[in-house]
Structure formats: structure tokens, C-alpha cells
Amino acid sequence: MPDQDAATQRWMTKPTHRAWLVRQSEQLLDFFRPTLDAEGRFIELDDEGQKLDLGGAGRDDSLQQVLNVARTTHSYAIGELLGVPGCAPIVERGLQALWDEHRDRQAGGYFQSVDSSGPRDTTKAAYSHAFVLLAASSAMAAGHDSRDLFTDVCQVLDEHFWSDDVGATRESFTRNWEEVEPYRGANSNMHLCEAYLAAADATGDRLFSNRAQRIAALVINDKARANQWMLPEHFDVQWHPQLDYNHDRLDDPFRPYGVTIGHLLEWSRLTLSTWLAGDRTDDWMKEVSTELFDRAVAVGWDTRLGGLSYTVDFDGSAANPDKYWWPVAEGIAASATLLQVTGEIKYETWYRKFWDFAGQHFIDHARGGWYAELDPSNRRKFGPWHGKPDLYHTLQCSLLPLLPPALSLAGALRDFSGDIYDRPTLAR
């Protein structure tokens, strides 16, 4: 696609493309409604939008995962802000499940998984607590009374997870708050950065945006910059990079070895949101946003067949060349945000590339939702992800291009007073 064509035919300003994004968002919300089943449990879905049978994958499908509850609650709060009927009851049930079923009334914090008899995985993880905060914040922005949940998870984060001396979170604990492992992770801190931005947007409290800025400063401006933007994901408790961590687990869904391409793109967008939260005063955040994006597409994009490698080694060679859905979704969101902030045509080019790949390989146009995995030749693959596991990434990448950059998607929708089909004003 020639750059001059991108300059004169920007998709994000075309009413037809914007209408397609709205339809895509509505279709995603429709497909994932059965995540809340008839018994009021939050389940995972297969290709048809039915309960995913995880027996063949060696997993227990009777469990309700806190991550699934929190992400679904957040996503349907977004749907409610969009004006889609039927979203509010899902949000209310999600808030209830987090409060009544996943909250540890004795020791505090939120269990990883529960079943009908009570808690099963009692680990208290920073990653999942970040999503509980995101769910409470987005629900608050949508008008729900999630104050008790919001206050409680903030207190838990303050008491057990937040390390003020370094400006980042600790990783995980047992039910009774004994630290599980000598580990610090970029992934959990990235999502806590996102959650703190959403909390700042929901409440106006700069404590939360200041914490998001401190996380970004440590993980990106310090650790990623020192490694030429090839972000180490794994650290010891002193925040020394552990570059060989999980060298034999290339397909780990949360802690793979090497540089996770989708996270470079996700951080690219989040550092711009953090820049907005700081009243656009920290220019290093704009710099690192472009550096992370450029490095991600330079080492992660398959120039022959398209798509993004899951991970690369620290020399830029492929570590796990399989292609997952969520890095492409994050590429869409990052390129859309950078295009609005900078006006540079290269982001239009990448925006189209990402959507073209998603439209050809990931989106199930007949049934709805996105497929989860492809092999390096773009053929469907199964494991570690199965079925259609995610509304969170795909809904966000469908809506963020429609809205001005903001601290959070929920805040952007709450504050948006125009017609979502109108052409936006892009930077020049």
C-alpha cells in the first residue's frame, strides 16, 4: 500500500470504516454474552460460542477464573457506555461474583479460581488484582456502584502488592500472604499501569496516575531503554533482568521466554495514555512509545506471510514464531493511538496491515469472535489457547480508533460528546 494513498484515504476518518468498527464491536459483545451462563457462572467459550470443553486440554472447566470475570465485567461496562442494551446485568453479576465469590473475606485479596464449593486456586496474584481494579474502575465510569470493590482492591494493592520504594508491584502470594517466589514481572506491572490509569480516569485522583507513571518509568524508561527497547519480561526481586527465565517454555501464555512482541505494542499505547495523565509534560513517554512500536514491527512482523511472532530472542530472531490474536489487536490499538497523536502516515500503513491480517486470519466472520492461534504458516493451531478466549483485547482494538486518546477506554466513552461516526481530527 503506497504511503501517498494512506495519506489521502485515512481509514480512521472514513465513515464506512468507522461504521464497520462499531458493527465489529457490537458483534463481539453479542458473541461473548454466553460467557455468563444460565447458572450465573462465568465460563470460557468454544468456536460456536458454547461452553468450552477443556478436558482434552487437561484443564478443569468447572472453575470460574477471576481473570475471566474481571475482563468480562470491564468489557460489558464498555458495552454499556457504548449504549448496547443488555450489558448492565452482566456488569452487575460480574461485580457480585468478584465481591461474593472471589474475595477472601478472612485474609483479604481475590482468589484466582473458585467453583460451586468455594475457592480452588487461592493464590493472590498481582496480574489478576490489576484486572479486578480495572473492572471496578470501568464499572464506576459506566455508573455502577462499585465503590466497595474499588476501595477494597485498592487497599489490598496498597497493603500487599505496591512497593513504593521502587514504584512497582510485587508478584504473587499464598492465601495468607507469604510471597510465592523471588520474581518480579513486567506483565503484571503493565496491567497494573493500565488499571491505575483507569482508576485515575474514574475518580480524578492523581495518586493513581502517579503510580502509573512510576511503573512506566521503571519498566520502560529504565529497563526497556537499557536493553535497546527489547523489553525483558522477567526480573528478580531487586529488578535485575532474568534473561534466561522460562527458556524451555516458549508457549507459556503469561510468562514466555524472550521479548513478547504484543507487550511492546501494548506498552507503546499505554505510555501515551500515561503521558496524557501527566498533562503531556514527560516528553520521554512520546519518545519511548514510538521506539517500542518501531522495534516491535521491525523484529516481530512476518514480512513474507504477515502476522506477529509471539516472542523473539534478544538478538531479534524468532523464539516462538506462532501468531496469537492479541498482539495483532494491540498493534491495531497502538497504531491508531500513535496516528492520532503524531499524524505520521506510517501508523496508517500499519493500522491497515494489522486489520487486514486480522480480517483475513483471525476474525470468524460467520460465527463471531476471533480465533486465538496460528502457526508460523498462518494455519489454525490449538494450545496453549483454545476456543475463543478473549473479548477484552478485541473489543478495545475495535473501539479505540473511534475515540480521542485518553487515560482509559471507559473514560473516553464516558466523556465523548460527539457522534462516534463523525470524522475525528487527526494530528498533522
Secondary structure as UniProt FT lines:
FT   HELIX           3..8
FT   HELIX           11..13
FT   HELIX           15..31
FT   HELIX           33..35
FT   TURN            38..39
FT   TURN            47..48
FT   HELIX           55..57
FT   TURN            61..62
FT   STRAND          64..65
FT   HELIX           66..82
FT   TURN            85..86
FT   HELIX           87..97
FT   HELIX           98..102
FT   TURN            105..107
FT   STRAND          113..115
FT   TURN            116..117
FT   STRAND          118..121
FT   STRAND          124..125
FT   HELIX           126..141
FT   TURN            142..143
FT   HELIX           147..156
FT   HELIX           157..161
FT   STRAND          162..163
FT   TURN            164..167
FT   STRAND          168..169
FT   STRAND          172..173
FT   TURN            175..176
FT   STRAND          184..185
FT   HELIX           186..203
FT   HELIX           206..216
FT   HELIX           217..224
FT   HELIX           225..226
FT   TURN            227..229
FT   STRAND          234..235
FT   TURN            237..238
FT   TURN            243..248
FT   TURN            250..251
FT   STRAND          259..260
FT   HELIX           261..277
FT   TURN            278..280
FT   HELIX           283..300
FT   TURN            303..305
FT   STRAND          311..312
FT   TURN            314..315
FT   STRAND          318..320
FT   STRAND          323..324
FT   HELIX           325..342
FT   HELIX           345..357
FT   HELIX           358..362
FT   TURN            365..367
FT   STRAND          373..374
FT   TURN            376..377
FT   HELIX           392..399
FT   HELIX           400..402
FT   HELIX           409..415
FT   TURN            420..421
//
